[in-house]
Amino acid sequence: MATIPSLTELLQSGTHFGHRTSKWHPKMKKYIFGSRQGIHIINLEETQKSLESALSFVKSVAQRGGTVLFVGTKKQASDIVQQAAKSCGMPFVNKRWLGGTFTNFAVIAQMLRKFKDLKRKQERGELSKYTKFEQLKFSEEIKTLDDKVGGIQDLMRIPDAVFILDIRKDKTALEESVRRGVKIVALCDSNVNPQNVDYPIPANDDAVKSIELLANLVAHACQEGRDEWEKARARLGGSLVQQR
């Protein structure tokens, strides 16, 4: 199991800084230690406890062959989310959440098939038979689809869980997860309502160091679970089936 960061490590990452006291959400009260110069201070002992539960959960998902979708579309989270998800072989959304990703997955699946088919044809040189203008149009379409669904191109079904970096910015991802019964792990700053989050992690969701620390911890837990899944598959000759 990933080592839970010390209070000092969390402090150094700025994880304790919430938003202005005038912008807080009352349902975050139990996670708030106090305030300083008009800024709420998050109780890092609560962060540690919540992290332990969240990391244990995501590890268990990966341990049974499940999928955790990483979501973070705001500027300072985009690259971090992509790198963290790729490091543990999980899908990600880091540019824009497509409405209907969960609630209308059949349409998204069609888009994914088209993207993968075009990419495969491009890699095999099968598009070279078209005119240069047509090839340019195909390239533009592949680029557009990559921006939209590149991070979820291997998603064959709705994932078992989502890890959301900012539930205000990506509220549609939160809403669709709730509607489809997908378990939610999320950073919860002092200005959000954690009510619909199954595994809230009280933390600064704006500071790059805080986002990076926590996203990498979730990725590490996913990788640990996936490693155990692969070992179990190897013992059983690759016959292990993913469990929901």
Secondary structure, 3 states (H helix, E strand, C coil): CCCCCCHHHHHHCCCCEEEEHHHCCHHHHHHEEEEECCEEEECHHHHHHHHHHHHHHHHHHHHCCCCEEEECCCHHHHHHHHHHHHHCCCCEECCCCCCCCCCCHHHHHHHHHHHHHHHHHHHCCCCCCCCHHHHHHHHHHHHHHHHHHHHHCCCCCCCCEEEECCCCCCHHHHHHHHHHCCEEEEEECCCCCCCCCCEEEECCCCCHHHHHHHHHHHHHHHHHHHHHHHHHHHHCCCCCCCCC
